[in-house]
Amino acid sequence: MKIGERILLTIFTLIVIVAAIFAILLPLNVFSIDTIQSAVYEYVNNPIYGLVPLVIVVMGFAVMFIGIKKKRVRLGIIHTNELGNLVISPKTFESAGYCAIKDIKGIKDVTIEIEFDENGVEYHVDALVINDVNIPELTKEVQNAIKNHVETSIGIPVKSVNLHVKDMVAPQTSITHLR
């Protein structure tokens, strides 16, 4: 529940509690008849007080609809078999991509984004490469590693693996994940 919804719910609940306490105390003659009559007369003769019930009604409807949750759409690829469905999230595909290339020499500072549809998944890999690496060979190695790992471990076809070499850098450390 969002903070605004909580505040609205708290205010509405306090209004209902005060009204309930007033309704409990009224038949017990805690308030004098003169006090009640003057309050009613003041309320009836001042049109600005008409806004109070309007605000309470609006708050009531708002509180009523706070509890209605929209159905969450599960993003991912749905794999169906005879026993039911398996929803594989985009995060799973990203993690599989990172896992597939973690031991490849010559690549570092990688970000992976994916796109998917019913035909499979497409990888977009942004990376820095070490300056003494053959980029076409590295590209084939990255593409084959991701394709083989994802299709073997997840069972969804990989449509393409696109490698974007952002820059060449001096060799220092192994691959790091930038998410």
N, C-alpha and C positions, 0 to 999 in steps of 0.2 A: 504494500500500500504506500502510495506517495505521501510526502509530508503534508501537502495541501489537503489531501483527503483525510489524513489523520486529524488535522486541525479542525476541519469542517465537522467531522464525526464527533470530536470532543465538544465543540461548541453546541452542536445539536443535542448531544446527550445531556449536557448541563442544562439546557433550556427545558428539556423534557423532565429532568429531575426536579427543577424548581417548580414547574407546573404541577408535577405530581405531589410535591410537598404542600403546595398551596391548596390543591384539591383535597388533601388529607386533613389539613388544618381548618379548612372552611367549615365543615359540618361540626367541628369540635368547638366552635365559637371562640376561636383564638383571636380573631379579628372582630372588631366592633362593626355593627351594621352601618353606622355612620361613615366609618373609614372605607368600607367596601362601596357604599353608595357614592361617596365623593370621588373615589378612584374610577368607578364606572362612568360617572358624569363627566369627569375630566377626559376619559378615554373616548367617549362618544362625541364630545364636542370639539375634539382636536383631530382634524383629518390626517395629520402627520402620523398619528399612531396607527393608522390603517396600513402603513408600511411594515409594521412589526409582524402581523400575521402573514403578510405576503412573503417576507424574508423567511419566515419559519416554514412556510409551504415549499418554497424553492429549495431550502436546505433539506427538507424532508425528502423531496424527490431526488436530490443529488445524493443523499445518503443511501437511498433505496437502490440507486444505480451503481454505487461504488462496488457493491458486492457482485455485480454481474461482470464476470471476467470474459474477455474475448478469448476465443479458442486460439491457442498457440499453434502457429504453423511451424512444423518441424522442418527445418531446412536441411537438406541433404539428399543423398541418393537412397531410394527405397529399393531394397533387395527382397523379393518375395519368393517364398517357397510354400510347400504344402502345409506347413505348420503356422505360418504367419508372416509378418513383415519385420525387416531389419532396416532401421534408418541409420545410415552412416553419415556422420556430420562432416562438414568441410574441414574442421579442425583435425579430424582423424586422417584425412588425406594429406593435409599439410605436415602432420607429424610423421606420416609414412614417408613423405618426400625427404624430410630432414634425416630420418633414420637411414634411408637408402644412400645418401651422399655424404654421410658424416665421416667416412674413412677415405674419401677420395682425396688424393694429394693434389695440391695446386689450386684449391678453391677455398675461399674464406668469406666471412661476413655475408651470409646468405639470407635472403628473404624469399618466401614461397607464397604465391597466391594461386588459387585454383578457380576454375570455372567448370561447371558440370551440367549435363542434361541427361536425358534417358539413354544416350548412346555412349556415355563414358565421361571421363574427366580430362581436363586440359590443364597442364601445369605451366606457370610463369615463374621462372626462377631468376632472381636478380642476384648477382654475385660479384665480388672482387676476386680476381685471379692473381696468382703469383706470376711475377714478370718473366720467369724462364719456362713457362708452360706452353705447350702447343695447344692453342685454343680449339681448333677443329677436333682434335683427338679428345680433349677434355669435354667438349660438348657432347660427343658421341658417348663417352663414358657416363656422364651425368644422365643423359637421356635413357640409355640402356639400364642404368642402375635404378632409376625411378620407375620406369616402365615394368621391369622385372619384379621389383619388390612390391609395388602396388598391386599388380595383377596376381601375384602369388599369394600375398598376405590378405588382401581385401577381396579379390575376385572380381573387380570391376575393370573393364578395359580402359587403358590410357590412350586417349586420342592423339595427344601430342605433348611434348615437353619442350618449351621454349626457353632458351637460356639467354639472358641479357647480361653481357659483361659490362659492368659499370665502370671498371677501371682496372689497371694492373698495378700491383703493389709489391713491395719487397717482402720476401718470405720472413715470417715471424712466428705466428702461432697457428694453431689448428682452427678449424671451422667454428664460428660462433653463430648462434641463432639470433636474428633481429626480428622480433615480432612486434 
